[in-house]
């Protein structure tokens, strides 16, 4: 199909059908299959029952897929116009968490809006991608490194990162900063700025350790360095995760036969350590299948980014892919004891509400970029629509 065929004056119904035909259904299938692995694992860790996790996750996935399709069908130029308002609303929700947030595991991360329980920090990941992509869209590559331009981008990144860090939620704050830095790099940020910033960041580690990290976060680092110092306390999660992964071997113990998870030795098995459950029950073979699905999803995302005419669409696609990749890297590294334990779920697989919906919304934006890849967005927003 030619790039702009579905944008002609053919009427509303035909226009929607044209977009549906142009959609990357292979990517949708990959997302669905990966999520089904999560359903199976949640059924297993509940002792062979859909309640209390698998049934709710299936419902949330259904809702999320409807939202994904709705987001994908919306013209990418509309998302361009809504980028800053979405960012502003997400920022206000983060501020609201400080006053009305609900405590959970030592941090204020949730806010109740009627019957809904939202985690604004998850929504901010998508909002930051949209806002930063719009900001950088209007800047020439040679101008990205100019202090006046760079300052605006850094403010967009720093505001939500600081608010999330106050909750405290170091894992999500790290992802926000990393996604922002990644988009700046893709946009053409000069190495003359990147290298000094990296050096300063390394030099600031002692200051961050002393004045930024909470006591429990420091304990996580101590535990990461030597989990055997407190095997029944702070080191318990990491040790049990390693035991479960190692015991799975090449082909695993079998579906529903994971002793570490079924006997409740493995903590947070339905969320933070669902990757470990997969390794114990299906072994290295099962883990490689999941990693293959993740790689296929990321490959499709990068191909969409490279095939997009507008800089805004390209940056949105790359931001969604980078956010997804960071989810995977942090959760799997945490499960294997390669980094300290942080509360980052395994995307599409871990049990969760806001995190799952947010990931699917991100893929909806990615598909919107793909469907409208032939749309040229001018640098001036005043020329749109």
N, C-alpha and C positions, 0 to 999 in steps of 0.2 A: 504494500500500500504506500503511495507517495506520502511524504511527511505531513502535508497539510490537507490531505483529502477530506479528513473528518472535521475541518473547520469551515467548510463552505456553508452557504445558506440553504441547508437541506431540511431544516425543521428540527425541533427539539428531540423527538424520538429517534430519528435517524442519526442525529449527531451523537447521542448517547450510545447507540448501538455501534456506531463507528469507533468510538473510543473503547468500547468493550472488546471489539475485534482486534484493536491495535494493542491491547494490554498484553504484557508479558506473562502469560498464564503458566509458563514453565517456572518462573520465579514464585508465583502464587502456590504452585504445587510443591515446590521445595520447602516453602514456609509451612505448609500444611503437614507434610510428612515429618518435618522436624518437630512440630508441635505434638504430633501423635506419639512420638517417642516419649515426650513429657507426660502425656496422658497414661501411657503404659507404666512408666516408672512410678507415677503418683498412685496408680492402682496397686502396684506391688508393695510400696512402702506402707500402705494402709492395711496390709495384711490380706490382700486380695479383695478389696472393697473400693467402690467408687466414692464412698463417703469416708472422710470429709473433704478430700482434696481434688480427686480426679473429676468428679461431677461438676464442681464449681469452676474448675479450670476449663472444662469443655464449654460451659455456658459463657464464660468470659472470652474464650477464644472466638466463639460464634459472634458475640457482640463486636469484638475487635475486628473480625474480618469484614463485617458490615461497614464499620467505620473506615477500614482500609479501602474498600471499594468506593465509598463516598468521597474520601479524600483524593483518591486517584483520579476520579472523574472531574474534579474541579480544576479549572484552567490554572496553569502554573502562574499566570500573571496575577490572578486573584491572591494566591499565596504570597506573591511578591508584595502586594499592597497590604496584606494582613500581617506581614512579618513583624513589624514594630509593635502594633497593637497586641499581638499574641505574646511577644516578649514582655511588654509592659504588664499585662494581666498576670503572667507567670511570676514576674518579679513581685507584684503585690501579694500573690499567694504565699511566696516565700517569706515576705514580711509578716503576713498574717500568722504564719506558723509560729513566729516568735511570741505572739500574744495569745493565740487560741489553739496552738498545736497540741496534739495528743502524745503523751509520753509512750515510748516503746523501746525496750532494751537500752535504756539509758540515754535516749535521744528524742528530741521533739521533731518528728518527721512527718506526721500525718495531720490532716485537718479534716474535720467533718463538715460536709456541705449537704444538709438534709440527710437523706439515707446513704449518701456516697461518702466514702473515705478515700481522700486523695493524698498522694505523696507529691507535693509540688516540685520537689527536687527532680523527680523523674520527668515531669512535664517540661521543666526548664531545659532539659537536654535537647529536646526538639525545638523549643522556642529560641534557644541560643543559636542553633544551626540556621534557622530561618533568618534571624536578625543579622547575624554576622555575614551570612551569604548575601543579604540585600546590601549591607554596608559596603562589602568588598566588591560587589558587582559594579558599583559606580566609580571604582578607582582603577586607573591604569596600572599595569604591572610595575612600571618603573616608579610609580608614586606610592606603592604599598609601604615602602620602608621609610617614607618621610615622617618625621616625628609627629606632625599635626594629624596626619591620617592614622598612623599607628596608635596614637593616643586614644582616638575614638574607639578603635577595635579593642584595645586593652580594657577600656572602661566597660564595654559590653560584656567582656569575659569576667572581669574582676568583681563586678557587682553581685551576680548570682553566686559565684564561687565563694565569696566572703560570707554571704548569707547562709549558704549550705554548710560551710565550715563551722558556723556558729551553732548549728543544731545539736551536736556536732556530727557531721557525716563526711569523713575524710575521703572515703572511697568515691562518692559521687562528685565531690569537689574536685578530686583529681581527674575524673573523666571530663568534667566541664573544661578544666584548664587544658587538658590534652587535646580535646576536640577543637577548642579554639586555636591552640597553637598549630594543630594540623592544618586547619583551614587557612591560617596565615601563611604557612609554608607552601601550600598548594597555590596560593594566590601570588606567590613570587617574593616572599619576604627575603631580604638579603642575608647571606651568610655573615656579613659584617655585623649584623644585629644578633643573629641566632647564636653565634659562638660566645660573645660576651654575656648574653643572657643566661646561657647554660652554665658558664663559669660562675656567674653571680648566684645562680640557683644552688649550685653545689656548695658555694661558700656560705650560703644562708641556712644550710641544713642545721648547724649547731644552734642557731638562733630559733629556728622553727621547733627544734626539739625542746628547747628550754621554755619558750613562751607560747607556742601554738598548740602542741600536742597535749591532750589530756592524759591523766595518769593511766587510764585503761588502754589508751592507744600506745603509750610507751611500753606497757606490759605486753602488748601484742608483738612488738618488735623484739623484746627480750625472749618471748616464747618462740618466735620465728627463728631466732639465732640458736636457741637451745631448748626445744620443747621438753626434753627429759628432766629439766630442772623442776618442773611442776606437772608431772604426768596426770595427776588427778584433778588439777585445777586449770590454770590458764593454758597449759599445753595439751589438754585432753582432746580438744577438737582436732588439732593437727595430727596427733598421734593416731587417733581412731580412723581418720580419713586415710592416712598412709596404710594402716593395717588393712582396711577394706579394699583399697585399690590393689595392694600387693596380693591379697588373697584371691582376687579374681582371676589372676593368671592370664592366659591367652584367650580362652573362650568363656571364662566366667563360671560361676557356680550354678547358673541356671535361673530362669525367670522365677521370681518369688522365693529364691533360696538364699538370698543375701543375709547372712547371720548378723553382721554388724548393724544393718538397718532394721531387720525384723525383730531383733532382740533389744533395740533401742540403745545400742552402744554408740551409734553414730548420731551426733546432735544435728538439729536443723536439716534433717535428711530430705525434707520436701522442698527446701529453698536453697540455702547456701551450698549444701553438699549433695545435691542431686547428681552431679557429675560422678561423685564417688559411688553412688548407688549403681549407676550404669556400669562402671568399671568392675564392681564386685559381682554383679549378676551376669554381665555379658562380656566381661574381660576386655583385653586390648582390642579384640575384634569389634566389639560394640562401640568402643570409644573411637576407633578409626572410622566407622560408618558415620557417627555423628560429626566428626571433624570433616569428613568428606562432604557432608551436606552443608556444613557451615562454609566450607571453601567454595562450594558451588554457588551458594547465595551471594557471597562476597564478590565472586567473579562476575556474576550477573550485574551486581550493583556497579562495579567499576566500568563494565562495558556500557552501561546506561550513561554513566557520567561522561565517558569519552565520546559518546554518540549524540551529545546534547549541544545545541547551537548556543544557548545563552550561558553566560558566566554564572548567573544566579542558579540556574538549574544544575550546572556542573558542580557548584560548591555545595548545594543542598544534597545532591547524590553522594558526593564524597564525604560529607559530614555524617550522613546516615550510616554509610559503610564503616567509617572510622568509629563511630559510637558503638555499633554492633560488634566490631572487632575488639574494642576495649572491654566490653562486657565479657566476651569469650576469654580473652587473655587473662583478665584479672580473676575470674571465677575459677578457671581451670588451674592457674598457677597457685591460687590459694588452696585448692583441694589437694594439690600435690606437695604442698609445703614449701613452694618456691618463693612465696611472698607472705607477709603477715595476713591473718584472717581479717577480711573486711566484708561488709554486708552487701555484696554485689551478686545478683542472681545470674544464673546461666540462661541466656536469652531463649525464649520460646519453650524452654523445658522446665525451669523452676516454677514452683507454685507462686502465684502472686497476681494482684489485680492491676494496680497502676503501672507496674513495670511491664507486664504483658501488653496492656493496651497501648502504652507509649511506644514500645517496639513496633507494634503493628501500625500505629499512626505514622511512624517513621518510614515504614515500608510503603505506606499509602502515598507519602510524599515522593518517595523514590519512583513509584509507578506513575505518579502524575508527571514527574520529569520525563519519564520514558514515553508516555502517551503524547505529551506536548513537546517532544524533543525538537520539532521543527519551528517552534515559536521563537521569534527574536524579541527579546526584551530590551528596549532602549535604556541607556544609562540614566536618563531622566525619568523619574516616576510620573511626571506631569504628562508624559506622552502616552501613558497606558490607557487602554480601553476607551 
